[in-house]
Amino acid sequence: MKLHGYFRSGTSYRVRIALNLKGITVAHAPHHLRRGEQRAPDYLALNPQGLVPTLELDDGRVITQSLAIIDWLDETHPEPPLLPADPVRRAKVRAFALAIACDVHPVQNLGVLARLRALGLPEEQVTGWAAAVNQEGLAACEALVRDEPGPFAFGDRPTLADICLVPQLGGARRFGADLSGLTRLLAIEAACRALPAFADAAPERQPDAE
């Protein structure tokens, strides 16, 4: 299999973590987002959205969107599971993950910030937008897991929630978001980053890291 991604992409980071947790090795094909390499015709033929990540299967089939890729990995490589067995717990994990993947990440990603700059907003306001989006969304996530048992977001092993959380915290820091009050989330992050599956997926450890 081949994973098309970018070292700093939070969505690619999610998939790298999931692959590592499953013990799956793939080839990596980097596409530098700031240089527009994701808009190259050969890549658009794979992923018409021009986004990362994209997973090419060994038989040539293609899966796009990080959560769809992670779902596929969990269905085809069920150990260790990334979702709890209990239906309500599964729903809670998915809700936490979607709060990040649908409500926080999309409105502070590279494309949105580029549009804000194109509208003439000064860089400090663009960065402030991204920081505020992260702070507000992550504060809600803190409340979602405040009373959940640790050390991870939903218990004693990582789930889809942790896979989405750790990259988002990293992205929030790049924008200067104030995370000091997010004590539960920071404790979860520390527990995750102590695991090789998370540590080895970190942006700075990728071959295309700058």
PyMOL CGO cylinders between C-alpha atoms (Angstrom):
from pymol import cmd
from pymol.cgo import CYLINDER

trace = [
    CYLINDER, 0.00, 0.00, 0.00, 1.03, 3.59, -0.53, 0.3, 1, 1, 1, 1, 1, 1,
    CYLINDER, 1.03, 3.59, -0.53, 0.02, 6.58, 1.60, 0.3, 1, 1, 1, 1, 1, 1,
    CYLINDER, 0.02, 6.58, 1.60, 0.01, 9.95, -0.12, 0.3, 1, 1, 1, 1, 1, 1,
    CYLINDER, 0.01, 9.95, -0.12, 0.42, 12.69, 2.46, 0.3, 1, 1, 1, 1, 1, 1,
    CYLINDER, 0.42, 12.69, 2.46, 2.41, 15.59, 3.82, 0.3, 1, 1, 1, 1, 1, 1,
    CYLINDER, 2.41, 15.59, 3.82, 4.46, 15.58, 6.99, 0.3, 1, 1, 1, 1, 1, 1,
    CYLINDER, 4.46, 15.58, 6.99, 2.67, 18.57, 8.54, 0.3, 1, 1, 1, 1, 1, 1,
    CYLINDER, 2.67, 18.57, 8.54, -0.84, 17.59, 7.48, 0.3, 1, 1, 1, 1, 1, 1,
    CYLINDER, -0.84, 17.59, 7.48, -2.96, 16.78, 10.52, 0.3, 1, 1, 1, 1, 1, 1,
    CYLINDER, -2.96, 16.78, 10.52, -5.14, 14.43, 8.51, 0.3, 1, 1, 1, 1, 1, 1,
    CYLINDER, -5.14, 14.43, 8.51, -2.12, 12.51, 7.22, 0.3, 1, 1, 1, 1, 1, 1,
    CYLINDER, -2.12, 12.51, 7.22, -0.82, 12.40, 10.79, 0.3, 1, 1, 1, 1, 1, 1,
    CYLINDER, -0.82, 12.40, 10.79, -4.05, 10.68, 11.87, 0.3, 1, 1, 1, 1, 1, 1,
    CYLINDER, -4.05, 10.68, 11.87, -3.64, 7.94, 9.30, 0.3, 1, 1, 1, 1, 1, 1,
    CYLINDER, -3.64, 7.94, 9.30, 0.03, 7.43, 10.15, 0.3, 1, 1, 1, 1, 1, 1,
    CYLINDER, 0.03, 7.43, 10.15, -0.94, 6.87, 13.79, 0.3, 1, 1, 1, 1, 1, 1,
    CYLINDER, -0.94, 6.87, 13.79, -3.66, 4.38, 12.84, 0.3, 1, 1, 1, 1, 1, 1,
    CYLINDER, -3.66, 4.38, 12.84, -1.28, 2.46, 10.57, 0.3, 1, 1, 1, 1, 1, 1,
    CYLINDER, -1.28, 2.46, 10.57, 1.30, 2.30, 13.34, 0.3, 1, 1, 1, 1, 1, 1,
    CYLINDER, 1.30, 2.30, 13.34, -1.23, 1.11, 15.91, 0.3, 1, 1, 1, 1, 1, 1,
    CYLINDER, -1.23, 1.11, 15.91, -2.23, -1.65, 13.50, 0.3, 1, 1, 1, 1, 1, 1,
    CYLINDER, -2.23, -1.65, 13.50, 1.39, -2.54, 12.76, 0.3, 1, 1, 1, 1, 1, 1,
    CYLINDER, 1.39, -2.54, 12.76, 0.97, -1.89, 9.03, 0.3, 1, 1, 1, 1, 1, 1,
    CYLINDER, 0.97, -1.89, 9.03, 3.90, -0.69, 6.93, 0.3, 1, 1, 1, 1, 1, 1,
    CYLINDER, 3.90, -0.69, 6.93, 3.18, 1.32, 3.79, 0.3, 1, 1, 1, 1, 1, 1,
    CYLINDER, 3.18, 1.32, 3.79, 5.17, 3.27, 1.24, 0.3, 1, 1, 1, 1, 1, 1,
    CYLINDER, 5.17, 3.27, 1.24, 4.96, 7.03, 1.68, 0.3, 1, 1, 1, 1, 1, 1,
    CYLINDER, 4.96, 7.03, 1.68, 4.48, 9.47, -1.19, 0.3, 1, 1, 1, 1, 1, 1,
    CYLINDER, 4.48, 9.47, -1.19, 4.86, 13.08, 0.01, 0.3, 1, 1, 1, 1, 1, 1,
    CYLINDER, 4.86, 13.08, 0.01, 3.08, 16.00, -1.64, 0.3, 1, 1, 1, 1, 1, 1,
    CYLINDER, 3.08, 16.00, -1.64, 4.21, 19.43, -0.44, 0.3, 1, 1, 1, 1, 1, 1,
    CYLINDER, 4.21, 19.43, -0.44, 0.99, 21.34, 0.17, 0.3, 1, 1, 1, 1, 1, 1,
    CYLINDER, 0.99, 21.34, 0.17, 2.55, 24.80, 0.37, 0.3, 1, 1, 1, 1, 1, 1,
    CYLINDER, 2.55, 24.80, 0.37, 4.11, 24.27, -3.06, 0.3, 1, 1, 1, 1, 1, 1,
    CYLINDER, 4.11, 24.27, -3.06, 0.80, 23.13, -4.52, 0.3, 1, 1, 1, 1, 1, 1,
    CYLINDER, 0.80, 23.13, -4.52, 1.98, 19.64, -5.37, 0.3, 1, 1, 1, 1, 1, 1,
    CYLINDER, 1.98, 19.64, -5.37, -1.44, 18.28, -4.41, 0.3, 1, 1, 1, 1, 1, 1,
    CYLINDER, -1.44, 18.28, -4.41, -2.85, 20.06, -7.47, 0.3, 1, 1, 1, 1, 1, 1,
    CYLINDER, -2.85, 20.06, -7.47, -0.62, 18.20, -9.94, 0.3, 1, 1, 1, 1, 1, 1,
    CYLINDER, -0.62, 18.20, -9.94, -2.67, 16.42, -12.64, 0.3, 1, 1, 1, 1, 1, 1,
    CYLINDER, -2.67, 16.42, -12.64, -1.38, 12.95, -11.76, 0.3, 1, 1, 1, 1, 1, 1,
    CYLINDER, -1.38, 12.95, -11.76, -2.39, 13.41, -8.13, 0.3, 1, 1, 1, 1, 1, 1,
    CYLINDER, -2.39, 13.41, -8.13, -5.79, 14.88, -9.01, 0.3, 1, 1, 1, 1, 1, 1,
    CYLINDER, -5.79, 14.88, -9.01, -6.39, 11.73, -11.04, 0.3, 1, 1, 1, 1, 1, 1,
    CYLINDER, -6.39, 11.73, -11.04, -6.09, 9.81, -7.76, 0.3, 1, 1, 1, 1, 1, 1,
    CYLINDER, -6.09, 9.81, -7.76, -7.88, 12.31, -5.53, 0.3, 1, 1, 1, 1, 1, 1,
    CYLINDER, -7.88, 12.31, -5.53, -10.03, 14.85, -7.38, 0.3, 1, 1, 1, 1, 1, 1,
    CYLINDER, -10.03, 14.85, -7.38, -10.31, 16.97, -4.22, 0.3, 1, 1, 1, 1, 1, 1,
    CYLINDER, -10.31, 16.97, -4.22, -6.59, 17.63, -4.31, 0.3, 1, 1, 1, 1, 1, 1,
    CYLINDER, -6.59, 17.63, -4.31, -6.31, 16.83, -0.61, 0.3, 1, 1, 1, 1, 1, 1,
    CYLINDER, -6.31, 16.83, -0.61, -4.21, 14.53, 1.51, 0.3, 1, 1, 1, 1, 1, 1,
    CYLINDER, -4.21, 14.53, 1.51, -4.19, 11.81, 2.62, 0.3, 1, 1, 1, 1, 1, 1,
    CYLINDER, -4.19, 11.81, 2.62, -4.95, 9.26, -0.07, 0.3, 1, 1, 1, 1, 1, 1,
    CYLINDER, -4.95, 9.26, -0.07, -4.39, 5.55, 0.40, 0.3, 1, 1, 1, 1, 1, 1,
    CYLINDER, -4.39, 5.55, 0.40, -3.58, 3.43, -2.64, 0.3, 1, 1, 1, 1, 1, 1,
    CYLINDER, -3.58, 3.43, -2.64, -4.30, -0.24, -2.03, 0.3, 1, 1, 1, 1, 1, 1,
    CYLINDER, -4.30, -0.24, -2.03, -2.16, -2.99, -3.45, 0.3, 1, 1, 1, 1, 1, 1,
    CYLINDER, -2.16, -2.99, -3.45, -4.83, -3.80, -6.05, 0.3, 1, 1, 1, 1, 1, 1,
    CYLINDER, -4.83, -3.80, -6.05, -4.91, -0.21, -7.30, 0.3, 1, 1, 1, 1, 1, 1,
    CYLINDER, -4.91, -0.21, -7.30, -8.09, 0.89, -5.58, 0.3, 1, 1, 1, 1, 1, 1,
    CYLINDER, -8.09, 0.89, -5.58, -8.01, 4.26, -3.83, 0.3, 1, 1, 1, 1, 1, 1,
    CYLINDER, -8.01, 4.26, -3.83, -9.48, 5.51, -0.56, 0.3, 1, 1, 1, 1, 1, 1,
    CYLINDER, -9.48, 5.51, -0.56, -9.61, 9.21, 0.29, 0.3, 1, 1, 1, 1, 1, 1,
    CYLINDER, -9.61, 9.21, 0.29, -10.50, 11.12, 3.48, 0.3, 1, 1, 1, 1, 1, 1,
    CYLINDER, -10.50, 11.12, 3.48, -8.65, 10.28, 6.69, 0.3, 1, 1, 1, 1, 1, 1,
    CYLINDER, -8.65, 10.28, 6.69, -11.62, 8.97, 8.67, 0.3, 1, 1, 1, 1, 1, 1,
    CYLINDER, -11.62, 8.97, 8.67, -12.74, 6.76, 5.80, 0.3, 1, 1, 1, 1, 1, 1,
    CYLINDER, -12.74, 6.76, 5.80, -9.20, 5.37, 5.54, 0.3, 1, 1, 1, 1, 1, 1,
    CYLINDER, -9.20, 5.37, 5.54, -9.08, 4.73, 9.28, 0.3, 1, 1, 1, 1, 1, 1,
    CYLINDER, -9.08, 4.73, 9.28, -12.51, 3.04, 9.18, 0.3, 1, 1, 1, 1, 1, 1,
    CYLINDER, -12.51, 3.04, 9.18, -11.26, 0.78, 6.39, 0.3, 1, 1, 1, 1, 1, 1,
    CYLINDER, -11.26, 0.78, 6.39, -8.13, -0.07, 8.36, 0.3, 1, 1, 1, 1, 1, 1,
    CYLINDER, -8.13, -0.07, 8.36, -10.21, -0.93, 11.43, 0.3, 1, 1, 1, 1, 1, 1,
    CYLINDER, -10.21, -0.93, 11.43, -12.57, -3.12, 9.42, 0.3, 1, 1, 1, 1, 1, 1,
    CYLINDER, -12.57, -3.12, 9.42, -9.86, -4.98, 7.52, 0.3, 1, 1, 1, 1, 1, 1,
    CYLINDER, -9.86, -4.98, 7.52, -7.29, -5.15, 10.34, 0.3, 1, 1, 1, 1, 1, 1,
    CYLINDER, -7.29, -5.15, 10.34, -9.47, -5.40, 13.45, 0.3, 1, 1, 1, 1, 1, 1,
    CYLINDER, -9.47, -5.40, 13.45, -6.68, -5.73, 16.04, 0.3, 1, 1, 1, 1, 1, 1,
    CYLINDER, -6.68, -5.73, 16.04, -6.26, -3.66, 18.04, 0.3, 1, 1, 1, 1, 1, 1,
    CYLINDER, -6.26, -3.66, 18.04, -9.72, -2.12, 17.66, 0.3, 1, 1, 1, 1, 1, 1,
    CYLINDER, -9.72, -2.12, 17.66, -9.93, 1.65, 17.38, 0.3, 1, 1, 1, 1, 1, 1,
    CYLINDER, -9.93, 1.65, 17.38, -13.51, 1.83, 18.66, 0.3, 1, 1, 1, 1, 1, 1,
    CYLINDER, -13.51, 1.83, 18.66, -15.08, 0.38, 21.82, 0.3, 1, 1, 1, 1, 1, 1,
    CYLINDER, -15.08, 0.38, 21.82, -17.40, -2.63, 21.59, 0.3, 1, 1, 1, 1, 1, 1,
    CYLINDER, -17.40, -2.63, 21.59, -20.28, -0.93, 23.42, 0.3, 1, 1, 1, 1, 1, 1,
    CYLINDER, -20.28, -0.93, 23.42, -22.52, 1.01, 20.97, 0.3, 1, 1, 1, 1, 1, 1,
    CYLINDER, -22.52, 1.01, 20.97, -22.91, 4.07, 23.21, 0.3, 1, 1, 1, 1, 1, 1,
    CYLINDER, -22.91, 4.07, 23.21, -19.17, 4.21, 23.88, 0.3, 1, 1, 1, 1, 1, 1,
    CYLINDER, -19.17, 4.21, 23.88, -18.52, 3.88, 20.15, 0.3, 1, 1, 1, 1, 1, 1,
    CYLINDER, -18.52, 3.88, 20.15, -20.86, 6.80, 19.51, 0.3, 1, 1, 1, 1, 1, 1,
    CYLINDER, -20.86, 6.80, 19.51, -19.08, 8.93, 22.11, 0.3, 1, 1, 1, 1, 1, 1,
    CYLINDER, -19.08, 8.93, 22.11, -15.67, 8.21, 20.60, 0.3, 1, 1, 1, 1, 1, 1,
    CYLINDER, -15.67, 8.21, 20.60, -16.97, 9.02, 17.13, 0.3, 1, 1, 1, 1, 1, 1,
    CYLINDER, -16.97, 9.02, 17.13, -18.60, 12.23, 18.39, 0.3, 1, 1, 1, 1, 1, 1,
    CYLINDER, -18.60, 12.23, 18.39, -15.30, 13.40, 19.90, 0.3, 1, 1, 1, 1, 1, 1,
    CYLINDER, -15.30, 13.40, 19.90, -13.38, 12.53, 16.73, 0.3, 1, 1, 1, 1, 1, 1,
    CYLINDER, -13.38, 12.53, 16.73, -15.94, 14.26, 14.52, 0.3, 1, 1, 1, 1, 1, 1,
    CYLINDER, -15.94, 14.26, 14.52, -15.90, 17.38, 16.69, 0.3, 1, 1, 1, 1, 1, 1,
    CYLINDER, -15.90, 17.38, 16.69, -12.27, 17.74, 15.65, 0.3, 1, 1, 1, 1, 1, 1,
    CYLINDER, -12.27, 17.74, 15.65, -12.44, 16.36, 12.12, 0.3, 1, 1, 1, 1, 1, 1,
    CYLINDER, -12.44, 16.36, 12.12, -15.60, 18.21, 11.08, 0.3, 1, 1, 1, 1, 1, 1,
    CYLINDER, -15.60, 18.21, 11.08, -15.90, 21.28, 13.30, 0.3, 1, 1, 1, 1, 1, 1,
    CYLINDER, -15.90, 21.28, 13.30, -12.35, 22.36, 14.17, 0.3, 1, 1, 1, 1, 1, 1,
    CYLINDER, -12.35, 22.36, 14.17, -9.88, 21.18, 11.56, 0.3, 1, 1, 1, 1, 1, 1,
    CYLINDER, -9.88, 21.18, 11.56, -11.73, 22.20, 8.36, 0.3, 1, 1, 1, 1, 1, 1,
    CYLINDER, -11.73, 22.20, 8.36, -12.15, 25.86, 9.31, 0.3, 1, 1, 1, 1, 1, 1,
    CYLINDER, -12.15, 25.86, 9.31, -8.49, 26.40, 10.16, 0.3, 1, 1, 1, 1, 1, 1,
    CYLINDER, -8.49, 26.40, 10.16, -6.83, 24.39, 7.41, 0.3, 1, 1, 1, 1, 1, 1,
    CYLINDER, -6.83, 24.39, 7.41, -4.53, 25.66, 4.69, 0.3, 1, 1, 1, 1, 1, 1,
    CYLINDER, -4.53, 25.66, 4.69, -7.28, 26.32, 2.13, 0.3, 1, 1, 1, 1, 1, 1,
    CYLINDER, -7.28, 26.32, 2.13, -9.45, 28.36, 4.48, 0.3, 1, 1, 1, 1, 1, 1,
    CYLINDER, -9.45, 28.36, 4.48, -6.53, 30.44, 5.71, 0.3, 1, 1, 1, 1, 1, 1,
    CYLINDER, -6.53, 30.44, 5.71, -5.46, 31.08, 2.12, 0.3, 1, 1, 1, 1, 1, 1,
    CYLINDER, -5.46, 31.08, 2.12, -8.94, 32.44, 1.37, 0.3, 1, 1, 1, 1, 1, 1,
    CYLINDER, -8.94, 32.44, 1.37, -8.78, 34.74, 4.37, 0.3, 1, 1, 1, 1, 1, 1,
    CYLINDER, -8.78, 34.74, 4.37, -5.44, 36.08, 3.15, 0.3, 1, 1, 1, 1, 1, 1,
    CYLINDER, -5.44, 36.08, 3.15, -6.88, 36.52, -0.35, 0.3, 1, 1, 1, 1, 1, 1,
    CYLINDER, -6.88, 36.52, -0.35, -9.64, 38.67, 1.16, 0.3, 1, 1, 1, 1, 1, 1,
    CYLINDER, -9.64, 38.67, 1.16, -6.95, 41.01, 2.40, 0.3, 1, 1, 1, 1, 1, 1,
    CYLINDER, -6.95, 41.01, 2.40, -6.92, 40.12, 6.08, 0.3, 1, 1, 1, 1, 1, 1,
    CYLINDER, -6.92, 40.12, 6.08, -3.56, 40.85, 7.74, 0.3, 1, 1, 1, 1, 1, 1,
    CYLINDER, -3.56, 40.85, 7.74, -1.54, 37.83, 8.80, 0.3, 1, 1, 1, 1, 1, 1,
    CYLINDER, -1.54, 37.83, 8.80, -2.11, 38.48, 12.50, 0.3, 1, 1, 1, 1, 1, 1,
    CYLINDER, -2.11, 38.48, 12.50, -5.87, 38.24, 12.00, 0.3, 1, 1, 1, 1, 1, 1,
    CYLINDER, -5.87, 38.24, 12.00, -5.54, 35.07, 9.92, 0.3, 1, 1, 1, 1, 1, 1,
    CYLINDER, -5.54, 35.07, 9.92, -3.39, 33.45, 12.60, 0.3, 1, 1, 1, 1, 1, 1,
    CYLINDER, -3.39, 33.45, 12.60, -5.75, 34.76, 15.28, 0.3, 1, 1, 1, 1, 1, 1,
    CYLINDER, -5.75, 34.76, 15.28, -8.68, 33.14, 13.49, 0.3, 1, 1, 1, 1, 1, 1,
    CYLINDER, -8.68, 33.14, 13.49, -6.91, 29.77, 13.48, 0.3, 1, 1, 1, 1, 1, 1,
    CYLINDER, -6.91, 29.77, 13.48, -5.91, 30.09, 17.13, 0.3, 1, 1, 1, 1, 1, 1,
    CYLINDER, -5.91, 30.09, 17.13, -9.45, 31.00, 18.21, 0.3, 1, 1, 1, 1, 1, 1,
    CYLINDER, -9.45, 31.00, 18.21, -11.02, 28.14, 16.26, 0.3, 1, 1, 1, 1, 1, 1,
    CYLINDER, -11.02, 28.14, 16.26, -8.64, 25.71, 17.93, 0.3, 1, 1, 1, 1, 1, 1,
    CYLINDER, -8.64, 25.71, 17.93, -9.09, 27.12, 21.42, 0.3, 1, 1, 1, 1, 1, 1,
    CYLINDER, -9.09, 27.12, 21.42, -12.88, 27.09, 21.25, 0.3, 1, 1, 1, 1, 1, 1,
    CYLINDER, -12.88, 27.09, 21.25, -13.15, 23.64, 19.68, 0.3, 1, 1, 1, 1, 1, 1,
    CYLINDER, -13.15, 23.64, 19.68, -10.60, 22.02, 21.94, 0.3, 1, 1, 1, 1, 1, 1,
    CYLINDER, -10.60, 22.02, 21.94, -12.23, 23.55, 25.03, 0.3, 1, 1, 1, 1, 1, 1,
    CYLINDER, -12.23, 23.55, 25.03, -15.43, 21.73, 24.05, 0.3, 1, 1, 1, 1, 1, 1,
    CYLINDER, -15.43, 21.73, 24.05, -13.45, 18.52, 23.58, 0.3, 1, 1, 1, 1, 1, 1,
    CYLINDER, -13.45, 18.52, 23.58, -11.96, 18.97, 27.05, 0.3, 1, 1, 1, 1, 1, 1,
    CYLINDER, -11.96, 18.97, 27.05, -15.50, 19.03, 28.46, 0.3, 1, 1, 1, 1, 1, 1,
    CYLINDER, -15.50, 19.03, 28.46, -16.49, 15.92, 26.48, 0.3, 1, 1, 1, 1, 1, 1,
    CYLINDER, -16.49, 15.92, 26.48, -13.84, 13.78, 28.18, 0.3, 1, 1, 1, 1, 1, 1,
    CYLINDER, -13.84, 13.78, 28.18, -13.44, 15.53, 31.52, 0.3, 1, 1, 1, 1, 1, 1,
    CYLINDER, -13.44, 15.53, 31.52, -15.10, 12.68, 33.43, 0.3, 1, 1, 1, 1, 1, 1,
    CYLINDER, -15.10, 12.68, 33.43, -13.89, 9.83, 31.23, 0.3, 1, 1, 1, 1, 1, 1,
    CYLINDER, -13.89, 9.83, 31.23, -11.38, 7.37, 32.70, 0.3, 1, 1, 1, 1, 1, 1,
    CYLINDER, -11.38, 7.37, 32.70, -7.82, 7.66, 31.43, 0.3, 1, 1, 1, 1, 1, 1,
    CYLINDER, -7.82, 7.66, 31.43, -5.08, 7.62, 30.61, 0.3, 1, 1, 1, 1, 1, 1,
    CYLINDER, -5.08, 7.62, 30.61, -6.43, 7.97, 27.08, 0.3, 1, 1, 1, 1, 1, 1,
    CYLINDER, -6.43, 7.97, 27.08, -9.51, 9.86, 25.95, 0.3, 1, 1, 1, 1, 1, 1,
    CYLINDER, -9.51, 9.86, 25.95, -11.90, 6.97, 26.58, 0.3, 1, 1, 1, 1, 1, 1,
    CYLINDER, -11.90, 6.97, 26.58, -10.12, 4.50, 28.80, 0.3, 1, 1, 1, 1, 1, 1,
    CYLINDER, -10.12, 4.50, 28.80, -7.00, 2.42, 28.94, 0.3, 1, 1, 1, 1, 1, 1,
    CYLINDER, -7.00, 2.42, 28.94, -6.20, 2.16, 25.23, 0.3, 1, 1, 1, 1, 1, 1,
    CYLINDER, -6.20, 2.16, 25.23, -6.08, 4.58, 22.30, 0.3, 1, 1, 1, 1, 1, 1,
    CYLINDER, -6.08, 4.58, 22.30, -9.13, 5.01, 20.11, 0.3, 1, 1, 1, 1, 1, 1,
    CYLINDER, -9.13, 5.01, 20.11, -10.15, 7.09, 17.13, 0.3, 1, 1, 1, 1, 1, 1,
    CYLINDER, -10.15, 7.09, 17.13, -10.59, 9.99, 19.57, 0.3, 1, 1, 1, 1, 1, 1,
    CYLINDER, -10.59, 9.99, 19.57, -6.90, 10.01, 20.49, 0.3, 1, 1, 1, 1, 1, 1,
    CYLINDER, -6.90, 10.01, 20.49, -5.90, 9.59, 16.85, 0.3, 1, 1, 1, 1, 1, 1,
    CYLINDER, -5.90, 9.59, 16.85, -7.73, 12.82, 16.00, 0.3, 1, 1, 1, 1, 1, 1,
    CYLINDER, -7.73, 12.82, 16.00, -6.76, 14.72, 19.15, 0.3, 1, 1, 1, 1, 1, 1,
    CYLINDER, -6.76, 14.72, 19.15, -2.96, 14.50, 19.06, 0.3, 1, 1, 1, 1, 1, 1,
    CYLINDER, -2.96, 14.50, 19.06, -2.50, 15.99, 15.57, 0.3, 1, 1, 1, 1, 1, 1,
    CYLINDER, -2.50, 15.99, 15.57, -4.98, 18.77, 16.35, 0.3, 1, 1, 1, 1, 1, 1,
    CYLINDER, -4.98, 18.77, 16.35, -3.10, 19.79, 19.48, 0.3, 1, 1, 1, 1, 1, 1,
    CYLINDER, -3.10, 19.79, 19.48, 0.07, 19.99, 17.43, 0.3, 1, 1, 1, 1, 1, 1,
    CYLINDER, 0.07, 19.99, 17.43, -1.64, 22.16, 14.85, 0.3, 1, 1, 1, 1, 1, 1,
    CYLINDER, -1.64, 22.16, 14.85, -3.11, 24.40, 17.53, 0.3, 1, 1, 1, 1, 1, 1,
    CYLINDER, -3.11, 24.40, 17.53, 0.35, 25.10, 18.91, 0.3, 1, 1, 1, 1, 1, 1,
    CYLINDER, 0.35, 25.10, 18.91, 1.61, 26.17, 15.49, 0.3, 1, 1, 1, 1, 1, 1,
    CYLINDER, 1.61, 26.17, 15.49, -1.00, 28.95, 15.53, 0.3, 1, 1, 1, 1, 1, 1,
    CYLINDER, -1.00, 28.95, 15.53, -0.17, 30.02, 19.06, 0.3, 1, 1, 1, 1, 1, 1,
    CYLINDER, -0.17, 30.02, 19.06, -3.40, 28.77, 20.63, 0.3, 1, 1, 1, 1, 1, 1,
    CYLINDER, -3.40, 28.77, 20.63, -3.53, 28.91, 24.42, 0.3, 1, 1, 1, 1, 1, 1,
    CYLINDER, -3.53, 28.91, 24.42, -3.85, 25.31, 25.58, 0.3, 1, 1, 1, 1, 1, 1,
    CYLINDER, -3.85, 25.31, 25.58, -2.87, 25.88, 29.21, 0.3, 1, 1, 1, 1, 1, 1,
    CYLINDER, -2.87, 25.88, 29.21, -6.33, 25.19, 30.62, 0.3, 1, 1, 1, 1, 1, 1,
    CYLINDER, -6.33, 25.19, 30.62, -6.84, 21.93, 28.75, 0.3, 1, 1, 1, 1, 1, 1,
    CYLINDER, -6.84, 21.93, 28.75, -5.42, 19.75, 31.49, 0.3, 1, 1, 1, 1, 1, 1,
    CYLINDER, -5.42, 19.75, 31.49, -7.30, 16.57, 30.54, 0.3, 1, 1, 1, 1, 1, 1,
    CYLINDER, -7.30, 16.57, 30.54, -6.41, 16.85, 26.86, 0.3, 1, 1, 1, 1, 1, 1,
    CYLINDER, -6.41, 16.85, 26.86, -2.76, 17.53, 27.62, 0.3, 1, 1, 1, 1, 1, 1,
    CYLINDER, -2.76, 17.53, 27.62, -2.63, 14.48, 29.89, 0.3, 1, 1, 1, 1, 1, 1,
    CYLINDER, -2.63, 14.48, 29.89, -4.13, 12.37, 27.10, 0.3, 1, 1, 1, 1, 1, 1,
    CYLINDER, -4.13, 12.37, 27.10, -1.58, 13.73, 24.67, 0.3, 1, 1, 1, 1, 1, 1,
    CYLINDER, -1.58, 13.73, 24.67, 1.28, 12.84, 27.02, 0.3, 1, 1, 1, 1, 1, 1,
    CYLINDER, 1.28, 12.84, 27.02, 0.00, 9.27, 27.36, 0.3, 1, 1, 1, 1, 1, 1,
    CYLINDER, 0.00, 9.27, 27.36, -0.30, 8.96, 23.60, 0.3, 1, 1, 1, 1, 1, 1,
    CYLINDER, -0.30, 8.96, 23.60, 3.09, 10.42, 22.78, 0.3, 1, 1, 1, 1, 1, 1,
    CYLINDER, 3.09, 10.42, 22.78, 4.72, 7.91, 25.11, 0.3, 1, 1, 1, 1, 1, 1,
    CYLINDER, 4.72, 7.91, 25.11, 3.63, 5.17, 22.68, 0.3, 1, 1, 1, 1, 1, 1,
    CYLINDER, 3.63, 5.17, 22.68, 5.87, 4.43, 19.67, 0.3, 1, 1, 1, 1, 1, 1,
    CYLINDER, 5.87, 4.43, 19.67, 2.83, 4.37, 17.37, 0.3, 1, 1, 1, 1, 1, 1,
    CYLINDER, 2.83, 4.37, 17.37, 2.20, 8.05, 18.08, 0.3, 1, 1, 1, 1, 1, 1,
    CYLINDER, 2.20, 8.05, 18.08, 5.82, 9.14, 18.46, 0.3, 1, 1, 1, 1, 1, 1,
    CYLINDER, 5.82, 9.14, 18.46, 6.88, 7.60, 15.15, 0.3, 1, 1, 1, 1, 1, 1,
    CYLINDER, 6.88, 7.60, 15.15, 3.97, 9.26, 13.33, 0.3, 1, 1, 1, 1, 1, 1,
    CYLINDER, 3.97, 9.26, 13.33, 4.96, 12.76, 14.47, 0.3, 1, 1, 1, 1, 1, 1,
    CYLINDER, 4.96, 12.76, 14.47, 5.59, 15.31, 11.71, 0.3, 1, 1, 1, 1, 1, 1,
    CYLINDER, 5.59, 15.31, 11.71, 9.22, 15.89, 12.65, 0.3, 1, 1, 1, 1, 1, 1,
    CYLINDER, 9.22, 15.89, 12.65, 9.98, 12.19, 12.19, 0.3, 1, 1, 1, 1, 1, 1,
    CYLINDER, 9.98, 12.19, 12.19, 8.73, 11.97, 8.61, 0.3, 1, 1, 1, 1, 1, 1,
    CYLINDER, 8.73, 11.97, 8.61, 11.13, 11.69, 5.66, 0.3, 1, 1, 1, 1, 1, 1,
    CYLINDER, 11.13, 11.69, 5.66, 9.74, 14.87, 4.06, 0.3, 1, 1, 1, 1, 1, 1,
    CYLINDER, 9.74, 14.87, 4.06, 9.99, 16.93, 7.27, 0.3, 1, 1, 1, 1, 1, 1,
    CYLINDER, 9.99, 16.93, 7.27, 11.65, 20.32, 6.80, 0.3, 1, 1, 1, 1, 1, 1,
]
cmd.load_cgo(trace, "trace")
